Amino acid sequence: MLVEFGARLNDIFAAAPRNIELLPFSPELTLDATHIGDIEIAYYSRDIWEGTEKSALSPAAQAFWRIIERAQNLQWMAVYSAGMDIQR
């Protein structure tokens, strides 16, 4: 997605009224508490989900959820087949 839409996303972010940064996910991604606290939006994409079974998350999904579970400022998360607002 980033390769296909990266330039367009950068244009949208540049026009935003505040600084927005895209943080590409990989299973090897490590973030400190400050950076995790900056996360407000997340996208649980099909490539992260792939390999997940009813009773077991894929390694990528495990890594994603370890980050998201600590993202105390998360406001919105899209799931490749649905979306939801999180109220804290």
N, C-alpha and C positions, 0 to 999 in steps of 0.2 A: 504494500500500500504506500509506503513512504517513497519508494522509487517512482511509482506511478503518479502520486498526488503531491509529492514533496514541494514542488515549486508553487503550486496553487495554495497549499497550506501556508507556506511562508508569506505569500501575498496577503492572505487573510490575517495572519498574525501581525504583520507589519501595519495593517490598517486598524487594528484593535485599539481601544482607548487605554489599554494598559499592557504591560509586557507579558507575552505568552510564550512559553517555551515548550517545544515538542521533545519528549523524552522517549526515544525508541526503546522498546523492551527487548531484552534477550534473556534467556534463562541464567546467563552468567552475570547479569546486572546486579551490582551491589550499591546500595545507597546508605548514607548516614541519616540519622534521625532528622536533621534539618531539611535535607532534600526530600525525604519521605513526607515531611510535614508540608511541603510545598505542593504536593499532588492534590489537585481539586477535581480532575476529570480522568477517567480511565476507560480504556476500550479492551474488553476481553474478546479478542479476535479468534477466528476459527483456527488459525495456525497455532495459537496457544492451547486451545481446547483439544485439538486433534490428539488422539491416543488416550484420552480420558474415557474411563469406563464407569459404569454405574457406581462401583464401589472403590474406584481408584483414580486419582488424578494423574495426568501425564506429568513428567518431570517439569515441563515448561509451565503447566498450570500450577503446580506446587510452588514454583519460584514466584509466579505472578501473585498468587494469593498470600504468600509470606509478606510481600511488599504491601499489598492492598489492605491487609488486616491491620497494618500499622499506620496507614494513611489517615490520620485523625481529621484532616481537613477535606477529605473526599466529599464532593457534593453531588456528583453525577457519574454514573458508570453505564456505558453501553455494552451490551452483550451482542455478539454477532447476529443473534436472532431475536433480540428484545432490548428494551431500555428501561431504566428505572431511576427514580430519584431516591437518594438516601437522606433521611432526616436524622439529625443528631441532636 
